[in-house]
């Protein structure tokens, strides 16, 4: 086999060094690799660039952890460089020659290999800084996504609350309209279509006012809902009884006989389940 010249050997060594730096850069380009796995892969690439790769091992120290090549042994002759991040030491990269060391480290390690190790340390410092920045960015992104998800959930809950409020608002409007139609409009119709004497008008206006006050309160609305099983005429009579009108005045206002009013009172008591109890109907209606 033809022996290589000094120039050829030097060229081979330079190619090995370039291949090492390229290999480290290529590993870093794999964004899916986390920092730990990346450093484990890099430490296996480093020994190949030295003039005696089979007798060279490497170790990376970073963040209190140690990453070794497969043939690592601390008994060899070391060569080390500090890894810096933002101009502060954060670890080191070391290579060890596993020979007998008779010639001494200055002969074993070429000047270009020392420069290479320094370049590797600088490259590792940049890699560590970028990986930490990526990790911080991913963490921030996850937090933003979590906050966005929480905000979306709150928005959904808020829309549901607003929708429920709108439904309740509409239900309240419908209920108020129904209450007014049941408690107020019939009396107004009576007043408009009759020739009541002044006292009759005064009584009707008093009842209208009481009923308007009643329908705007929860208790008033509940009392009318409780009487939903009553007929329109019975509801009309309930409103007048609750307003304190006597059978005679109710009969005159509605243009019916007192006996008819009495019959309606009996039916109202039965439907309200107080027909067998000694309870005043007017008091009962006002308390409901």
Secondary structure, 3 states (H helix, E strand, C coil): CCCCCHHHHHHHHHHHHHHHHHHHHHHHHCCCCCHHHHHHHHHHHHHHHCCCHHHEEEEEEECCEEEECCCCCCCCEEEEEEEEECCEEEEEEEEEECCCCCCCHHHHCCHHHHHHHHHHHHHHHHHHHHHHHHHHHHHHHHHHHHHHHHHHHHHHHHHHHHHHHHHHHHHHHHHHHHHHHHHHHHHHHHHHCCCCCHHHHHHHHHHHHHHHHHHCCHHHHHHHHHCCCCCHHHHHHHHHHHCCCCHHHHHHHHCCCHHHHHHHHHHHHHHCCCCCCCCCHHHHHHHC
